[in-house]
Amino acid sequence: MSAIRSAYTDKLAFFGNSSPQQLLAVYGSPLYVYNENILRRSCRELQLLSAHPGFWVNYSAKANANPSLLRIIREEGCLVDAMSPGELHMNLEAGFSREQILYVCNNVSEAELQNAAEHGLLVSVDSLAQLDLYGRVNRGGNVMLRFNPGIGAGHHQKVVTAGEATKFGIAPEDLDKARALLAAHGLTLAGLNQHIGSLFMEPDGYLDAMDRLLAFAAALRPEELARLEILDFGGGFGIPYHKYGNAARLDMDALGRGIHERISAFAARTGYAGRFYVEPGRYVVAECGLLLGTVHAVKDHAGRRYVGTDLGFNTLMRPVLYNAHHDIEIYRAEDAAESGSLPQTVVGNICESGDILAEDCVLPEIAIGDILGVLDAGAYGFAMCSNYNLRLRPAEVLIMADGSHRLIRRRDNLDDLVRNVRV
């Protein structure tokens, strides 16, 4: 393969002992590819944020719940959350015990809350109505409450999960109402949690939100604080999606210092001996994943160059849903010519005008037959895949620590489309 645009993955030896062309020849296109070494490195970096004995990294499985990746994350000492019966099932399949799983749900049914309670999980609820419902299905049990700290952060309004314009969390001023429901159902308040949003790139907002949750916990009645087992600060840790633009990384040293200082001081001041959680989902898996696809058409129309690929938004939803940017690499057969760069709009094969992966992106001129690599697709990539237009979902492959590759999810076939259909 010619190095048309591959400096980032070349530096990381992302594809191990194979090339993108070889992987597509074996597994087909499109294809999700994950790198084990990068995944383990991310887990270990997060573990170093604090040396406090009560500090834990709690992976948010919604980012990517492939059980092969979950097993690696478990092996690296992370805990995990679930927000649906499906995620709970995958976590158990990956070997997590019920003590290692936190159930963080939103607007769910009585049956779902009952299922979580029957599995012996600590359940986080984020409204008074859900607290009341949970009390009816698990009277006398433990519960975690999600509070809204009033601070939101994120790369797009749709991923801001705290502040005024969000559906999440109980207002702090409703604590007495929550206490009344706890007492009515004999529930024990065993944890507090929050989440300010997704993809923050500066530590300050997260640390400010930590201060609010810690102050809220410190102001609880002494008997309430004594029963708390978990203080969960949520997540949203961002990664730089503009790799080829030299985007700065989140300052993990500064974030780690801030986290460690705060939780150590709180424990010393209050005598709290429970756990402190952070919830990085994206940061764990985003950079270990890449989406490969193939160029099938190129055309010029109304002054714009369109590059047509098999990378429809059924395979990667983030650009359509959030206007999210993903850097694109280009891999070409050795006998193909290379030309200069120009603005190009990379589109997929879905029958929608909005099926755009990258709009007017300046790239080396792309040709039919080129293979494209969409970087940082490990989080909210396959997790959001669909069969829209009855397209088949891609396979997932893991590049092992020794550079070999292994199939961790087969590609859909046509029989899968009708497997659950009844006529």
N, C-alpha and C positions, 0 to 999 in steps of 0.2 A: 504493500500500500504506500502511496505517496503521502508525504506530510503536507497536505494542503492547509489544514488548520487543526492541529492536534497537540499543540505544545503542552496543554494542561494535563491531558491523560497520559501523554508520553512521560512527563515528569514523574507521575505517580505509578507508572507501569500498570495502569488501571485494568487492562485486559489480560494481565498475567502472561501466560505462554501463548496466547492466541491473538489474532487480529480481529477487528470488527467484521471483516469479510468472512473469515473462517467461522465465527460464531453464527452469523446469519445463514451461512451455508448449512450448518448443522440444525439450527433451531427455527429458522425462518424469520421473516420481517413482518411487522415490528417486533422488537425484543427488549425486555427490561433486563439490564445487566447490573449486578451488585458486586462490590468488592469487599471481601471479608476483612482484609487488613485495615481498610479505611473505617469500616464499621466498628471494629474493636478499638481503633485509635480514638474515635469520637467518644465511645463509652468511657474509656480511661481518662480522657481529658476532663469529662464532666465529674468523674469521681474525685478529681483533685481540687474541685472548687472549695471544699472545706475538709479539714481534718477532724472536725467535731465528731465525736462518736455517735451522735444521733442524726447525722446528716445522711440522707439517702437520695439517690437519683431514681425517680419514678417515671419510667418511659410511658408516653401516651401512645397506646397501640393504634389509635385511629390513623396515625401517620403512615404506618405500614404494618400489617398484621400477618405477613407471611411467617408461618411457624419456624422455618429454617432461620430466618433473621431473628425471630423472638428467642430462639434457643441460644444464639450467640449473645444476645443482649442479656439473657439470664446468666449465662456463663461468666459474663463480665461483671456480675454483682449488682445489676440494676433490678429494681422492682418494676411493676407494670400496673397500668390502670386499664379499665374496660368501661365502655359506656353503652354496651348492648349485650344481649345474650350471645350474639355471634362472636364479638371480641372476647367475651369471657371463655367461650368454647375454645377459641384459638389459643388463648393464654394457657389454658389447662393442657391443651395438646402439646404446647411447647415446654411443658414441665414445671410451670409456675405453680406453687402451692397456694391455697386460699389465703394464707397469711401474707403472701407476697403480692396479692391483687387488691387494688382499691377500685370500688365501683363508683364511678363519677357519672351520673346520669342527668338527663334534662327532659322534663315533660313526658314521663313514661307511664306505662299502665300499671295497674295493681298486680297483674300477673308477672310483669317484669321485675317489680320490686320484690314480689314473693320469691321469684327464682333466685335473685341475688341473696336474699335472706336465707333461703334453704341451702345455699352454697357456703354459708357462714362468712360472708364478706362484710367488711365495713362499707356502708353505703353513704355517699354524699348526695344530699338533696339541696336544691337551690331555689325553693319557694316554700312559703308557708303551706300552700295547698299540698305539695308533694310531701312535706313533713307530716301533715295530718294523715295522708294516705299511707305513708310508710308506718306510722304509728299503729294504724289499724291492722296492717299485715304482719307486723313484727313487734307487738307490744312487749315492753320490758327489755328491748334490745339496745344496742349501741347505734349511734348515728353520727354522721359528720354533716355540718352545715356549710354551705358555700355562701360567703358574703361578698357583696360588691364593694370594693374599696373606694370607688369613685374616681379611679385613675384608669384610663384605657390606653392601649398602645397597639400598633400593628401597621403592616404595610398597606392595608386597604380597609375601608370602613366595615366590610363584611367579615373581617377577622378580629375586630376590636370587641373584646368580651367583658369589658367593665366600663364604668362611667354611666352616663345618663341614657344613652341611646343603645341599649342592649337588653336582651331578654334574660340575661343570666344573673343569678345571685339574689340574696336577701339583703334588703337595706339594713345597715347597722342599727338604724332607729327602730327597727322591728324586732329587736332582740327580746323585749319583754313578751311580745306575742309568741315568739318562738319558744320562750321559756314556758309559757302557759301550755302550749301543745306538747312539749317534752313531758311536763308534769302530768298532763291528762292521759298520756299513753305509757307512762312509766319508762320513758326513753332516757338513756344516758348520753349526754353530749360528749362524744369521744374524739372529736376532731373539728378543726376549722380549716377551710380552704378558700382560695381565690384564684382567679386567672385574669390577667389584664389584657391579653391579646396575643397575636401571633406575629413573629418575625420582628421583634425589637432589636435594634442594632446599637443602642447606647444603654449602659447599665443604669443610669440615673432613675428612670421611671420605674424600673423593676424594684430597685432598692427603696424608693419612696413608698411603693405599694407594700413592700415587706414591713416597713416601719409602721404603716397603718394597721396591718394585721397583727403585728406584735403588740402594738399599743392596745388594740381591741382585746387581745387575749389577756394582757396584763390587767385590764380593767374588769375582767370577769370576777365573780365572787370566788373567794379562796377555794371553796369546795368544788366549784366548776373547773377552775384551773387545775386542781389536783387530779381530776378525772380525765383531762385531755391526754390523748395518746399521740395525736398527730397534728402538726401545724404545717399545712401544705401551701406554699407560696405560688403554685402554678408555674406556668412556663411561657413559651413564646420566644425562646432563644433563637435569634436570627443567624442565618449564614449568608455570606456574600454571593448573590446570584450573578453579579457582573464580574466573573472571573477574568475575562479578557479586557475589562476596563479597570483592572487593579483596584476593585472595591475593597475598602478596609473591612477587616474582620471585627466581630464583636470582641471587645477587650475582656477576655476571659480572666486575666490576672486581676484587673480592677473589679470585675464582677465577683470573683472568688473572694477577694479581700473584703468586699462589702458584705457578702453573705456570711462569711465566717465571723467577722467582727460582730455582726448583729445577733446571730444565733448564740454565739458564745456569751455575749453580754446578757442576753435575755435569760439564758439558762442560769447564769450565775446570780442574776438579780432576783429571779422568781423561784428558783429551785426546780424549775421544769426539767423533767428527766425523760420526756418522750422523744418522738422522732420529729425531724424537720425534713420536709420533702420539697424538691423542685421537680417540675414536670416538663422536661425538654422532649418533645416528640421529634420535631423537624431536625433539631441539631444532631440528634442521634443518627438518623438515617438518610437525610437529604443528600449529602455529598457522597455517600457510598453507592448511590444509584444513578444510572444513566439509561436513556432510552435511545435505542438504535432504530433507524428507519431508512427507507429507500426512496430516491427521487425517480418519479415515473414520467414527469412532464415538466417542461419549461416553456413559458410563453410571455410575450410582451403585449400589454393591453392598456390603452389610455395613459401611456407614459410610465407604466409600472411593470416591473419584471416579477412575474409570479413563478414560484417554484412549487410544483405539485408533488406531494409525498403521500405515503401511506400512514402518516402520523396525524390522523384526525383527532378531534377533541374527545372522541371515545377512548383514546389511549392516554391523553394528557389533557385534563380539564383546566388546569390552573391558568393558562394564558387567556382563555375565554371567560372564565369565572371571575378572575381578579385582575385582568390585564397584567399578569405576572410575566416577568422576563426570565428566560432561560438562555444562557449562552449556547451556541451551536458550533459543533466541530464538523469538519468535512474530511471524509476519507475517500480516496480515489484510487482506481486501478493504476498500476505503474505506467501503463502505456497511454494513459489519457493526458491531454495537454492541460496546463495550468494557465489561467489568465488573471487579469487584475481584479480589484475589488469594486463593487458597485452596490447601491441599495437594492435589496431583494425582499419580497414578501413571501414567506414560506407558509404554505397552506396545506390542508389535509384533504382527505377523500370523503368527507361528510357533506351531505347535501344541505349546507347552511352557509350563508354569506359570512357568518361570524367564525367560520372554521379556520382561524388564523393562528399559527404558532408563533410567528415573528413578523412584524410589519415594518417594511422599509428598513430592514437591518443591513448595515454595510458589511458584506462578507465577500470573500473570494468568489468569483463567478461560479455558480453551481451548475453542474451538467447532469443530464439524464444518466442514470446508473450510479451516481454518487451515493455514498452512504452518509447519513447525517447522524451525529451523536448529540442528543439534547442533555446537557449537563444538569446535575443537581436535581434529578427526577426521583430520588429515593423516597421522598416524603410527599404524600398526597398525589402520587402518580398512579401506580396500579390501584391504590386504595379507592380512587375515584373513577376507575375504568368502567365502561358500560358496553352493552351490545347495541347501542344506538345505530340505526340503519342496518341492524343485524350484522354488524361487523364482529369478527371474532376477537376476543380479548387475547393479548399477546402472552407468550411464555415468559417465565422469569428464570434467570440463570445466575448462579453464584460463582464468582471467581474465588477459588479457595486460596488459603494462605500460601500454598505451594505453587500457585499460578495455574493450576488445572481448573476446569470448569465443570459444573454440575447443575442439572436441571432441577429447579425447586418448585416449579409449577408448569405443567404442560400447557400448550396453547389450546384454546377452545377448538372444538371441531363442530361441524354442522349438526351432529346429533345432540350436542349440548344445547342448541337453540330450542329444541323441541322436547327435551328430556322431561320437563315438568308440565308440558301442555296436555290438556285433556280435551278431546273433541266430543 
